[in-house]
Every structure is written in C-alpha cells, then in structure tokens.
Amino acid sequence: MPETYQITEDCAVYFVTFTIVGWLPIFISEEPCQLITESLNFCHREKFLRIDSYVIMPTHLHAILYDADFNAHRLSQSLAAFRKFTGRQLADYCTKHLPSFDRVLREQSGKDRERKFWQNSRHPEAIISRRFLEQKRTYLHDNPRRKGLVRQAEHWRYSSAAFWTGEVTMREEPVILSPVEE
C-alpha cells in the first residue's frame, strides 16, 4: 500500500518521523545516537541534506529538513540513502549489543532482506507555513519533556532544542543545523 504522506515537488521543507520496528528502544545509549548524528552530518556534507531541527527519542526520531537547493527528488533520495545506511548499521549494532532486539529485526524483515530496522513510513509532512513550522519544531523539541524524560526540552542531549533556545552554539551542537530561512 503506498504511503499517504509523500515528498512532492510542490513543497521544499518537511517534518519527518523515522520509527524503529516494534518501537524498540535502541536510542538509549550513546553509540546508536552518534551513528544517527554522524549520518545526518554526512548527508549534510555529501548529499545536500539540511536539518532545521531534530530530536532522537528512544524509539524514533523526528526532524525538519530540506534539500539545499530545494530539490524534492534529491531530498527523497537522500532520505532513502540515510535510512538504508543507518538501518544496516543500527541492525548490526543490535546483533552485537542487543541480541533480543536483533531477533525482532529478523522477524520483521520481508522477503527482500535479512533484517528490518525502520518501519516503512517516513511520514513526511509538508511544512506549508511559518506557523506550521513553529508548531512542528515545538512539538519535536518538547517530545522528551512530554514523555517525562527531562524537565526541560533543552536538556535532552540528542535534540536541537538547546540550540533554538540559545543554550548552545552551532559549534557545540552535534548535528550541523541549517535553520529554514523566512
């Protein structure tokens, strides 16, 4: 069944959600989170991906992103490459460090692969206005606080919330950020 939400040529900026199969809490230690941040930075440098904001939760990640030249096709390709690479690397991490989770990844796999890390949907939502952008940015940054993981959103380590509140500089941020221009 085709995904209802899709990246199209008529929008340049998207809010995406990538969820681990079975909602497994893989992002609870530093190594898998760093794999995500390093991969986002690689995509920034090599694939023209721009990240406005992000949060890595234990079972999923949210991001507001776009292509440097607002090329929807290339954005879609970049996200597919990101998911493929991180899915493989994180599945290998599970095999080595979380064998019970590895079993779930194998059970979730289809005929075309040995393991499956990410759920199918990227759930890309087109950012169609400044108000919607701010709404989604607030939602993703506040996610750790709403879930009771921190008292203040900017205290969550793998999030751009501290950058947006001015608590850290771009240099201190683990992901290269490119705020959406007005």
C-alpha positions as CSV (number, residue, x, y, z in Angstrom):
1,M,0.0,0.0,0.0
2,P,1.5,3.4,-1.0
3,E,2.3,5.9,1.8
4,T,-0.3,8.6,2.2
5,Y,2.3,11.2,3.0
6,Q,4.9,11.8,0.3
7,I,7.6,14.2,-0.7
8,T,6.4,16.1,-3.7
9,E,7.8,18.9,-6.0
10,D,5.4,21.5,-4.6
11,C,6.9,21.6,-1.2
12,A,10.5,22.1,-0.1
13,V,10.6,21.6,3.7
14,Y,9.3,18.5,5.5
15,F,8.7,17.2,9.0
16,V,9.6,13.5,9.1
17,T,9.4,10.7,11.6
18,F,11.5,7.6,11.4
19,T,10.4,4.8,13.8
20,I,12.1,1.6,14.8
21,V,10.2,-1.6,14.0
22,G,8.3,-2.8,17.1
23,W,9.1,0.6,18.8
24,L,12.3,-1.0,20.1
25,P,14.2,1.4,22.5
26,I,17.5,1.4,20.6
27,F,18.5,5.0,21.1
28,I,19.1,4.7,24.8
29,S,22.9,4.7,24.7
30,E,25.3,7.0,23.0
31,E,26.6,4.8,20.2
32,P,23.4,4.4,18.2
33,C,22.6,8.1,18.7
34,Q,26.0,9.1,17.5
35,L,25.5,6.9,14.4
36,I,22.4,9.0,13.6
37,T,24.1,12.4,14.2
38,E,27.2,11.4,12.2
39,S,25.0,10.2,9.4
40,L,22.9,13.4,9.4
41,N,26.2,15.3,9.2
42,F,27.5,13.1,6.3
43,C,24.2,13.8,4.4
44,H,24.6,17.5,5.1
45,R,28.2,17.5,3.6
46,E,27.7,15.0,0.8
47,K,24.0,14.8,-0.1
48,F,22.8,18.4,0.3
49,L,20.5,17.5,3.2
50,R,19.7,20.4,5.5
51,I,18.5,19.9,9.0
52,D,16.5,22.7,10.6
53,S,15.7,20.8,13.9
54,Y,15.7,17.3,15.2
55,V,15.2,15.1,18.2
56,I,16.3,11.5,18.8
57,M,13.9,9.7,21.1
58,P,14.5,6.1,22.4
59,T,12.3,4.5,19.7
60,H,12.2,7.1,16.9
61,L,13.4,10.4,15.6
62,H,11.8,13.5,14.3
63,A,13.4,16.1,12.0
64,I,12.5,19.1,10.0
65,L,14.6,19.0,6.9
66,Y,15.1,20.1,3.3
67,D,17.4,19.8,0.3
68,A,20.0,22.7,0.0
69,D,18.6,23.5,-3.5
70,F,15.0,22.7,-2.5
71,N,15.2,19.7,-4.9
72,A,12.4,17.3,-3.7
73,H,13.6,14.3,-5.8
74,R,17.2,14.6,-4.3
75,L,15.7,15.0,-0.8
76,S,13.7,11.8,-1.3
77,Q,16.9,10.0,-2.5
78,S,19.0,11.4,0.4
79,L,16.5,10.2,3.0
80,A,16.3,6.8,1.4
81,A,20.1,6.5,1.5
82,F,20.1,7.7,5.1
83,R,17.5,5.2,6.1
84,K,19.3,2.3,4.3
85,F,22.7,3.1,5.7
86,T,21.6,3.8,9.3
87,G,19.2,0.8,9.2
88,R,22.0,-1.5,8.3
89,Q,24.5,0.0,10.8
90,L,21.9,0.0,13.6
91,A,20.8,-3.5,12.9
92,D,24.5,-4.6,13.1
93,Y,24.7,-2.7,16.4
94,C,21.7,-4.7,17.7
95,T,23.2,-8.0,16.6
96,K,26.3,-7.2,18.6
97,H,24.9,-5.5,21.6
98,L,21.2,-6.2,21.8
99,P,20.6,-9.8,20.6
100,S,17.0,-10.0,21.8
101,F,16.2,-6.9,19.7
102,D,18.1,-8.5,16.7
103,R,15.6,-11.3,16.9
104,V,12.7,-8.8,16.4
105,L,14.5,-7.1,13.5
106,R,14.8,-10.6,11.8
107,E,11.1,-11.4,12.5
108,Q,10.1,-8.0,11.0
109,S,12.1,-8.5,7.8
110,G,10.5,-9.1,4.5
111,K,11.5,-11.4,1.7
112,D,13.9,-8.8,0.3
113,R,16.1,-8.5,3.4
114,E,17.5,-10.4,6.3
115,R,16.6,-7.7,8.9
116,K,14.4,-4.6,9.0
117,F,15.3,-1.7,11.3
118,W,13.0,1.2,10.3
119,Q,9.2,1.0,9.9
120,N,8.2,1.6,6.3
121,S,6.7,5.1,6.7
122,R,8.8,8.2,6.8
123,H,5.6,10.1,7.4
124,P,6.8,13.3,5.6
125,E,4.5,16.2,6.3
126,A,5.0,19.2,4.1
127,I,5.8,22.4,6.0
128,I,3.4,24.8,4.3
129,S,3.6,27.9,6.6
130,R,5.7,29.6,9.2
131,R,3.1,28.8,11.8
132,F,3.1,25.1,10.9
133,L,7.0,25.1,11.0
134,E,7.0,26.6,14.5
135,Q,4.3,24.1,15.6
136,K,6.3,21.1,14.4
137,R,9.5,22.5,15.8
138,T,7.9,23.0,19.2
139,Y,6.3,19.5,19.0
140,L,9.6,17.7,18.3
141,H,11.6,19.7,20.8
142,D,9.1,19.2,23.5
143,N,8.8,15.4,22.9
144,P,11.3,14.3,25.6
145,R,9.7,16.6,28.2
146,R,6.2,15.4,27.4
147,K,7.4,11.8,27.7
148,G,8.9,12.6,31.2
149,L,12.5,12.0,30.1
150,V,13.6,15.6,31.1
151,R,12.1,18.5,32.9
152,Q,13.1,21.0,30.2
153,A,13.2,20.2,26.5
154,E,16.7,21.8,26.0
155,H,18.2,19.4,28.5
156,W,17.7,16.4,26.1
157,R,21.1,15.7,24.7
158,Y,20.1,14.5,21.2
159,S,17.9,17.4,20.2
160,S,18.4,20.8,18.7
161,A,16.2,22.4,21.4
162,A,19.2,23.8,23.2
163,F,20.4,25.5,20.0
164,W,17.0,27.0,19.4
165,T,16.8,28.4,23.0
166,G,20.3,29.8,22.7
167,E,21.8,27.4,25.4
168,V,24.4,26.0,23.0
169,T,26.1,27.5,20.0
170,M,26.2,25.9,16.5
171,R,29.7,24.8,17.3
172,E,28.5,22.8,20.3
173,E,25.6,21.2,18.5
174,P,26.3,17.6,17.4
175,V,24.3,18.0,14.2
176,I,25.1,20.6,11.6
177,L,21.9,22.7,11.6
178,S,20.6,24.9,8.8
179,P,17.6,26.9,10.0
180,V,14.9,27.4,7.5
181,E,15.0,31.0,6.2
182,E,11.9,33.1,6.1
